[in-house]
Amino acid sequence: MRRPDRYRRQTVLPEIGPDGQRSISESTAVVVGLGALGSISADVLARAGVGRLRLVDRDVVELVNLQRQSLYSEEDLERPKAEAAADRLRKVNSDIEVEPLAKDVHAGTVHDILRGVDIILDGTDNLETRFLLNESAIDAHLPFVYAGAISTYGMLLAIRSPDTACFRCFNPKPLPPGSLPTCETAGIFNAVSAQIGAIQAGEALRLLVGNAPSGDLLVIDGWRPGIERIRIARSADCPACVGGQRDYVGARRTQVLASLCGSDTISLDPVHRGTIDLDGLASRLRGLGTARRAGDVLVADVEGRRLTVFPDGRALIRGVKDESEARSVYAKYVGI
Ligand SMILES: [Zn+2]
């Protein structure tokens, strides 16, 4: 018996049609950041049948994420988000390829993360990564769907340089760290992140079936729903898309340390990598506290700090006040 066409209710749309569905099925999309926006957009793309979906996130699932990050449930707590998201989406659509990458996005990894993709969806929580993705998208001539949500507001711009403004065109001078509120300090209304994520996936599908980006920044008030469209012109003196500066792609990488969304967690990514013997490490750490495996990672509670160690040596260190303390904790308990 012939299998029913699972995409029938979207191929019947004149905006998509059989040709559009073929384009969607032959596409590869990367969702960078699998928080509130990435959860929704990845889910929509998987259900729409995007042929290959690369899911990237450096973080693990925490209880406070479940308020809005719809790919996860309580049983996923402390699992890497990329893996939990991939497991979920493979159950949703087994006809597509899903590739989880539990990686930090920085100048040293961005090239591999974007290799072979047709479109980039921004689910990140920080400007630095957006600037990096923006520069990479310009270099690779890839569309980049920027999106962000905080408090009860959200924003979105589908970028395809040089047809549209790039992300740096309307953010010419990056603010120093700590200048902007985070979802930790300002909060986030889950209905607005869901709206933005759905619109982001819709913009991605529109581009994948051959439409041009509108060039409009969409600003959404999620509390009193309404969308404002603001025309964003290319900046004649944009450092990135006009000036060719590569401040982020070209950043010299020593050791990436980032504070995660206003929390007391530091992500530490050692320069020298290798596969860590997590079981051996767990048995060493049990003498100092508790240590257990959670999927592919090791979770250890040691002297008031929680360490989540990934097999490639990257670690999330919770309960530290600054980067140098994180470096010291890493060196003390994991070794570098
Ligand atoms: Zn620009």
Boltz pocket constraint, residues with backbone or C-beta under 6 A from the ligand:
constraints:
  - pocket:
      binder: B
      contacts: [[A, 165], [A, 166], [A, 167], [A, 168], [A, 169], [A, 170], [A, 234], [A, 235], [A, 238], [A, 239], [A, 240], [A, 241], [A, 242]]
      max_distance: 6.0
